[in-house]
Amino acid sequence: MQQRPDAWTLSDGHAGNVRQTQALVAALGAASPREWTLQARAPWRWLSPRRLPAARNAFGAAFARALAAPPQLAIGCGRQAALATRLLRERGARAVQILDPRIDPRHWDVVIAPEHDGLGGDNVITLLGSLHPVDDLWLAASRQQFAAFAQLPQPRTAVLLGGTSAHGSVDLEALAHGLDALAAYVAREGGSVLATTSRRTPAPARALLREKLGTLAGVTWCDAGDGPNPYAGLLGWADRIVCTADSVNMLSEAAATNAPVFVSGHDAISGRPRRFVDSLMARGRIRALDESLVPFAVTPLRETARVAAEVRTRLGL
């Protein structure tokens, strides 16, 4: 196989899944990857990645035609994409599937799954958290892109607000109390706030963020009406980060910075995200949010380069 294989990335278009495929394909140095956003038809939409008769038609005519000329490397993320990478492997591509496909991993060359999924196997690579692009070069580029943030008073407190998920919902009363306490602390200390929401943040929570933090020095981003999302700049310039516990992807990226991370709402979540939070706390990478925000030494959590190196070795790239 060539040193820079041609590659496809495949997902259902959900931001977290897209970001993981993009991070891995970039770390592998693939040449000009083609990005597929797939929407499976019934019944494959419900049963993916199980292989039913005529599965080549699961994603429409364009993908069915493309199967005749597969890439050297196919990287998928999420259950819908798992069927696509399985089909591509049958046609000669090396197939890497991110996240537990919920069936035997033997249908792929490599499966990459977070430790909190509890998946094992000879071809399974586990990691703590999720794949992402955050490293020193990415953070430096983010600071350059949002250079104006350098003028904000320190310490700069980044606030990353998630939202409702299958493992927990937003407690508006608790959120309001936490934002009040944070605003009072920043006002006393004299620093600034860099706050942003996610796609899953409900409208009432966005309104609370703007109400509680919008008058402080810094930036409060709630939607496209506030301009481009400054998320990358927040991570790049943060002296400390306050992050809700609902998103493994968001918390993984916060933990990849050089800033101490304080997590909120972890008692209200369950399942795999809670196991991930507990693991980070046990390692000392994050701490529960309190009203003191005492800084602590950190070692950035960066798994993407390690995982990419192992994929490269296993596939002979």
N, C-alpha and C positions, 0 to 999 in steps of 0.2 A: 504494500500500500504506500502511496506517496506520502512524503513528509507533511504536506498540507492537503489533506483529503477534501474533496468536495463534499458538502454536507447539507442536509435539510434539518430544520427545526420544526417541530409540530406540536401544536397545543390547541386548546379550545378557545384561546384568546383571552382568558382570564389573566389579569396583570401578573399575579404571582407566578403562574405557570410559564408565561412568556418570559419573564425575567430570569427564571432558572435555566431555561433552554439557552437563552442568549448568553448568560454568564458562562455556561459550560462550553458552548461552541467557541466563544472568544478565548477562553483559557486553553482550549485545544489547538488554537491557531488555524482553524479551518478556513479554507479559501472561499470567500464570497458565498456564505451560506444562504440558502433559499428558505424563507419563512412561510410556513403553512399555518393558516387558521382554519381549523376543521370543525364542522358541525355535522355530527352523524345523523343519519336518517333513522326512523323507526324501522325495524326493532333494535338495530345496533346501538342506538342512542341509550337504550335501557340496559343492554346486555354486554356492551364493550367491557373488556377486550376479548370476550369469548367469540370464537370464530364460527359463524353461521354460514350456510351456503350462500354463494354470491357476495361474500363479504367485500370483494373488491369494489362493489358499488355503494358501500356504506357512506362514502363522503362525496358522492356526486361524480359526474362525468370527467371533470378536469383531473381529479386525483386518480380515477380509474385509468385514464390514459397515461398519467405520469408514472404509474407503476411499471410500465414497460421499459422505462429507463431510470432505474433507481440510482440514488447517489451511493458513494462509498460508505457514508456514515449518516445514520438517521438518529436524531436525538428528540425524544418526545417527553412531555410532562403532562401528567393527569390521565385519568382513566380513558377518556375518549381517544387521546393520542396513542394510548397503548395498543389499540387495535391497529392503528396505522403503522406504527413501528414494527409490530408483529408481521403485518403483511409485507412490509419492505424487506424484512429479514428473510422471508421465504423467497424473495426474488434476488437475494445476493447482497443486500446492504448489511453492514455491521450495525446492529440496533442497540441503542442505549435508552433505557426507560427510566425517567426520574419519577419518584414516588411509588409507593406500593401499588402494583397493578391489580391486586386482589385475586390473582390466580398464580399458578406455579411460575416462578421467575425463569424457568428453563426456556421459555418461549422467546427470550431476549439474550443477547450476548452479555450485557451488563445491566443490572438494575441498581439504581442509586436511591437509597431510602434513608430518611432520618432515623436516628436511634430510637426515638419515641414511638415509631411505628412497630418496632419489635420484629421486623422481618429479617430472616437469615437465609443463607444459601451460599453455595460455592461461587456463584457469579454475582453476589450482592455486595455492594460497597455501602457502608453506613457512614453517616456524618451527623454531627451535632447541629441541628437547625436546618437551614436551607442554603442552596447555592445562590450566590449573588456576586456582583462585581466589586464590592467595596474592599479596597486595599489602599496603601499609601499613595499610589499614583492617582487612583480614582478620587481620593479625598483632596489631593493637591489640585487636580483639575476642577473639582467642585468649588474650591476656594477661589480659584481664578475666575470661574464663571460668575460667581456671586461676590466679587471683590468688595462691593460696597458694604457688606456685612462686617468687614474689618473695622469700620468706624463705630459700630455699636459698642456700648459700654460692657465691660466684662465684670463678672462672669456671664457668659451667654448660655442661657438654659434653653435647650431644644425640647419642645413638647410634641410628641408624636401620638396623635389620637386616632385610635382604630374605631371599631364599631361592633355591631351585632354579628355573631357567627353561630354555627351549629353547637358550639361548646359554651356559649354564654351570651348574655345581652347587656346592653349599656344601662347601668343604674344611674339615672339622671341626678338623683339626690346625692349620691356618693360623688359623682363627677363634679357637681357644683361645689360641694364642700372641699374637695381636693383642689379645685382651681382657685377657690377663695384663699386657701392656705398658701398655695404657690404664689399667687399674686401679692399677698401680704409679705411673704418672704423676700420676693424680688424687689418690692418697693422699699423695704428696709435696707436691703443689701446694696441697692443702687446699680444692679446689673441690667440685663435686657433679656427678652424672651423671643425665641424663634419657634413659632407654633404652626403646625399643619394638621390637616385632617386626612383621612383616607377615603377611598371610594365607598367603603361600607359605613362611614360615619353617618348616623341618622341626622336629619335636619335639626331636631331640638338640641342635640349635642353640639352641632356646629354653632348654633346660636349661643349656647352657653360659653363656648370657647371665645367667641368674639366679644361677648359681654364682659367676661371675667378678665381676659388678657389683652383685649384690643386697645386699652388706654395706656398700656405700659410701653416703654421704649422697646423697639424691635419690630418684628413682623408677625402678623397673624393671618394665615392663609386658610380660607374656608371653602372656596370654590373658584371656578374659572373667572368669576367676576373680579377676583383679586389679582388677576394676572397669571403668569406662568407659575406653576407649583415650584416653590423654592426648596423642595425636600433635599436635594443633593447639597445645596448650600447649608442647610441646617446641620446635616451630618458633618460637613467639612469644617464648620466654624464653631461647633458646640464645645463648650468647656465641660458640660455635663448634659445628660439626656434623661428626660422623663418620658417613659413609653408605656402605653397600656399593654396588657398581657395577652390580648386576644389574637394577635397576628404573629405566627412563627416567622414569616418572612421579614416583617418590620423589626421585630426584636433581634433577629439574626443580624440584620444590617446595622442596627444600633450597636450591637455587641462587637462588631467588626471595627469600630472606630477606636480611637485612643482615649475616649471620654468615659468616665464612670456612668453607669446606667442604673436608673432607679425605676422599678416597675410598679405599676398600680393596677388594681383590679384583679390580681391573681387569685384571690380567694373566691372570686365569682365565676371562674372558668373551670372546666373539667376536661377529662379525656387526654388526648395526646398533647394539646397545647399546654395543659397544666404540667404534664410530665416534663416537657421541654423547659418550662420556667423553673421547675424544681431542680432540674439538672444544672442549669446556669447558676442558680443560687448556691447549690452545693459546691460548685467550682469557684465560687467567689467572684464571678464575672459581673453579676448584677446583685442589687440589693432591693429590698422592699422600700417603697417610697414612704418617707416620714417627713416631719416638718423641719428637720435640721439640714438635710442634704449635705452631710459631711462628705467631702471628697475622699476617694480611696484609690490606691494603685490598681491598675488593670493591665491585663495582657489581652490584646485584641483577639477575638475569636474569628479565624479565617480558615475555612475549610475548602474553598473552591479550588485553590491551587493544588492542594494535596489530592483531592478527588480526581482532578483532571490528570495529574501525573499517574495515578493508578489506572485510570481508564486508558491512558496512552500506552502504558505497559501491557495491560491485559489484551488490548486489541492490536498491539504492534504498530502503533501509529508513529 
